[in-house]
Each structure stands twice: as structure tokens, then as C-alpha cells.
């Protein structure tokens, strides 16, 4: 009888140990899964007073300056953010000494796509002296296109100001551009106008 009680106690202790083992193992697996699913969307690099230069075959195409840049490189679609504003100068080989520029309160750059997003008091100065002001601009550098759906205020070389209520699309060197829903005086020989469709 004692032998039976002793054996039962050992069996219960063994089963209890197994149960604890499986509980801890499943907890570890859960923690592993949780850690594996943790967001990797945090900056891998933080640069203060950044000064970035991009070249193409030795020619400087872009200079970017920003008080703070955060690079997110541990995710599938890496990007760079300038939360405190950014100025980007873009250079044309035809006019290397006279760059255009874009300034904004916030900028985001998708590295592999070569896609730029600028928001907040966006100002564009072309190498020809044309000025554009809007609240957001998207620059597809790969396809050499700039566009926005926000209202654009354009100051031309002659000082005339045009208001384009439904945005614009343009080549990134501003050799061609299309404005939507316009008001103001415009020189048709220089500008292609398209009325917005309702």
C-alpha cells in the first residue's frame, strides 16, 4: 500500500513537472512570436545638421540640408524623414551654376523608389527664377515628375502671380508644366493650361 502511494506521488510529481515544462515552452514560443512581430519601424540612423550630396557620373545632382534626418533602413521599404524641415537643391547639367531648390517644413524620401514627399509651406525656386508656393509636393525623381493637388501660387519671371486651385504636374526641371483650375494673367506661349474636370 505504501509502495502504491509512493508511486502515485511520483507520477503526480512527474506529470506536474511535464505540465510546467510545456507551459514555459509555450510561453517562450509566444514571446518569440511576439518579439518577431515587433515593429522594426524605428530610426537606424539619426543625423543632426545633415548635409547630403547625390551624384550621377560625378556630377552633383542634388544637395540636401536639414537640421535633423532620421533613416529607417530595417524595414522592407526604407525611407528617410526630415521632421524639422529640409532644403533640397537640384542641379541641371545645362545650368550647373544656377540650381533650383525646394524647401519645406517636413520631407520624406523613399530611398529605393527615388520618391520625395514635401509638406508644410513648400516653396520651389526653379533655375529660371520661377517661384511656386503650395502645401505639399510629390517628386518622382525616377520619372522626373513633380505634382500636387493642393493650390499652387506661381510667381513668374515677369512678376505676375497665378493661382492654380487644383494643383499642377510638371517635369522636374520645369521645362513643361500643367496647371489646373487657373486664375490670373498667364503667357500662353510658356504655359500649358488644363481646366479641371468635374
C-alpha positions as CSV (number, residue, x, y, z in Angstrom):
1,X,0.0,0.0,0.0
2,X,2.8,2.3,0.8
3,X,4.5,1.4,-2.4
4,X,1.4,2.3,-4.4
5,X,1.0,5.7,-2.6
6,X,4.7,6.5,-3.2
7,X,4.4,5.6,-6.9
8,X,1.3,7.7,-7.2
9,X,3.1,10.6,-5.7
10,X,6.0,10.2,-8.1
11,X,3.6,10.0,-11.0
12,X,1.8,13.2,-9.9
13,X,5.1,15.0,-9.4
14,X,6.2,13.8,-12.9
15,X,3.0,15.0,-14.6
16,X,3.2,18.3,-12.8
17,X,6.8,18.8,-13.9
18,X,5.8,18.0,-17.5
19,X,2.9,20.4,-17.3
20,X,5.2,23.2,-16.1
21,X,7.7,22.4,-18.8
22,X,5.1,22.7,-21.5
23,X,3.7,25.9,-20.0
24,X,7.1,27.5,-20.0
25,X,7.9,26.2,-23.5
26,X,4.7,27.6,-24.9
27,X,5.3,30.9,-23.1
28,X,8.8,31.0,-24.7
29,X,7.3,30.3,-28.1
30,X,4.7,33.1,-27.6
31,X,7.4,35.5,-26.6
32,X,9.5,34.5,-29.6
33,X,6.5,35.2,-31.8
34,X,5.8,38.5,-30.1
35,X,9.4,39.6,-30.5
36,X,9.4,38.5,-34.1
37,X,6.3,40.6,-34.8
38,X,7.7,43.7,-33.0
39,X,7.8,46.8,-35.2
40,X,11.2,47.5,-36.8
41,X,10.0,50.9,-37.8
42,X,12.5,52.9,-35.8
43,X,15.4,55.0,-37.0
44,X,18.6,53.1,-37.6
45,X,20.5,56.4,-38.1
46,X,19.9,59.9,-36.8
47,X,21.9,62.7,-38.3
48,X,22.0,66.2,-36.9
49,X,22.7,69.2,-39.2
50,X,22.8,66.9,-42.2
51,X,24.4,67.8,-45.5
52,X,23.8,65.2,-48.2
53,X,25.1,65.2,-51.7
54,X,23.9,62.9,-54.5
55,X,26.0,62.5,-57.7
56,X,25.3,61.0,-61.1
57,X,28.5,60.0,-63.0
58,X,30.5,62.5,-60.9
59,X,28.0,65.4,-61.5
60,X,26.3,66.7,-58.4
61,X,22.5,66.4,-59.0
62,X,21.1,67.1,-55.5
63,X,22.3,68.7,-52.3
64,X,20.1,68.4,-49.3
65,X,20.4,70.1,-45.9
66,X,18.3,69.5,-42.8
67,X,18.6,70.2,-39.0
68,X,17.6,66.5,-38.3
69,X,17.4,63.5,-40.5
70,X,16.2,60.0,-39.4
71,X,16.9,57.0,-41.6
72,X,14.6,54.0,-41.3
73,X,16.5,51.1,-43.0
74,X,15.4,48.0,-41.2
75,X,12.1,47.7,-43.0
76,X,11.0,46.4,-46.4
77,X,10.7,49.9,-47.9
78,X,13.4,52.0,-46.3
79,X,12.8,55.7,-46.1
80,X,14.3,58.9,-44.7
81,X,12.4,61.6,-42.8
82,X,13.3,65.3,-42.1
83,X,10.8,66.2,-39.4
84,X,12.3,69.7,-38.8
85,X,12.3,70.7,-42.4
86,X,14.6,70.3,-45.4
87,X,16.1,72.2,-48.3
88,X,16.9,70.4,-51.5
89,X,18.9,72.0,-54.3
90,X,18.7,70.3,-57.7
91,X,21.2,70.9,-60.4
92,X,20.8,70.8,-64.2
93,X,23.8,70.0,-66.3
94,X,22.8,72.8,-68.7
95,X,22.9,75.4,-65.8
96,X,25.2,73.9,-63.1
97,X,25.9,77.2,-61.5
98,X,22.3,78.1,-61.0
99,X,20.5,75.4,-59.1
100,X,16.8,75.3,-58.3
101,X,15.6,74.4,-54.8
102,X,12.7,73.1,-52.8
103,X,12.2,74.0,-49.1
104,X,9.5,72.5,-46.8
105,X,8.7,72.1,-43.1
106,X,8.6,68.3,-43.5
107,X,10.1,65.9,-46.0
108,X,10.1,62.2,-46.6
109,X,12.2,60.3,-49.1
110,X,11.6,56.7,-50.2
111,X,15.1,55.6,-51.0
112,X,14.7,52.7,-53.5
113,X,11.7,54.4,-55.3
114,X,13.6,57.7,-55.5
115,X,10.3,59.3,-54.4
116,X,10.2,62.6,-52.4
117,X,7.3,64.0,-50.4
118,X,7.4,67.6,-49.1
119,X,4.8,69.1,-46.8
120,X,4.1,72.4,-45.0
121,X,4.9,75.8,-46.6
122,X,6.5,74.2,-49.6
123,X,8.4,76.7,-51.8
124,X,10.0,75.9,-55.1
125,X,12.5,78.1,-57.0
126,X,13.5,77.0,-60.5
127,X,16.8,77.7,-62.1
128,X,14.8,80.0,-64.4
129,X,13.7,82.1,-61.5
130,X,10.1,80.9,-61.3
131,X,8.6,80.6,-57.8
132,X,5.9,78.2,-56.7
133,X,4.3,78.0,-53.2
134,X,2.0,75.3,-52.0
135,X,1.3,73.0,-49.0
136,X,2.5,69.7,-50.5
137,X,4.6,68.4,-53.4
138,X,5.5,64.9,-54.6
139,X,8.6,64.4,-56.7
140,X,9.1,61.2,-58.6
141,X,12.8,61.5,-59.4
142,X,12.9,58.3,-61.4
143,X,10.2,59.5,-63.8
144,X,11.3,63.2,-63.5
145,X,7.8,64.4,-62.5
146,X,6.6,66.8,-59.8
147,X,3.0,67.1,-58.9
148,X,0.5,68.3,-56.3
149,X,-3.3,68.5,-55.9
150,X,-3.0,71.5,-53.5
151,X,-3.5,75.1,-54.5
152,X,-0.3,76.4,-56.2
153,X,0.7,80.1,-56.2
154,X,3.1,80.7,-59.0
155,X,5.2,83.8,-59.4
156,X,6.6,84.0,-62.9
157,X,9.8,85.7,-64.1
158,X,7.9,88.9,-65.1
159,X,6.4,89.1,-61.6
160,X,2.9,88.1,-62.5
161,X,1.2,85.8,-59.9
162,X,-1.1,82.9,-60.9
163,X,-3.3,80.8,-58.6
164,X,-3.9,77.2,-59.6
165,X,-6.7,75.9,-57.3
166,X,-6.4,72.2,-58.2
167,X,-2.7,71.8,-58.3
168,X,-0.2,71.1,-61.1
169,X,2.0,68.5,-62.7
170,X,5.5,69.3,-64.2
171,X,8.7,67.9,-65.4
172,X,11.2,68.2,-62.6
173,X,13.2,70.8,-64.5
174,X,10.0,72.8,-65.0
175,X,10.6,72.9,-68.8
176,X,7.0,71.8,-69.1
177,X,4.1,72.1,-66.6
178,X,0.3,71.8,-66.5
179,X,-1.8,73.8,-64.0
180,X,-5.4,73.0,-63.1
181,X,-8.3,75.5,-62.5
182,X,-6.4,78.7,-63.0
183,X,-6.9,82.3,-62.3
184,X,-4.7,85.3,-63.0
185,X,-2.8,86.5,-66.1
186,X,-0.8,83.9,-68.0
187,X,1.5,83.9,-71.0
188,X,0.1,81.0,-73.1
189,X,3.3,80.7,-75.1
190,X,5.1,79.4,-71.9
191,X,2.4,77.6,-70.1
192,X,0.1,74.7,-70.9
193,X,-3.2,75.1,-69.1
194,X,-5.7,72.4,-68.4
195,X,-9.1,73.1,-66.8
196,X,-10.0,70.6,-64.0
197,X,-12.7,68.1,-65.0
198,X,-15.8,67.9,-62.7
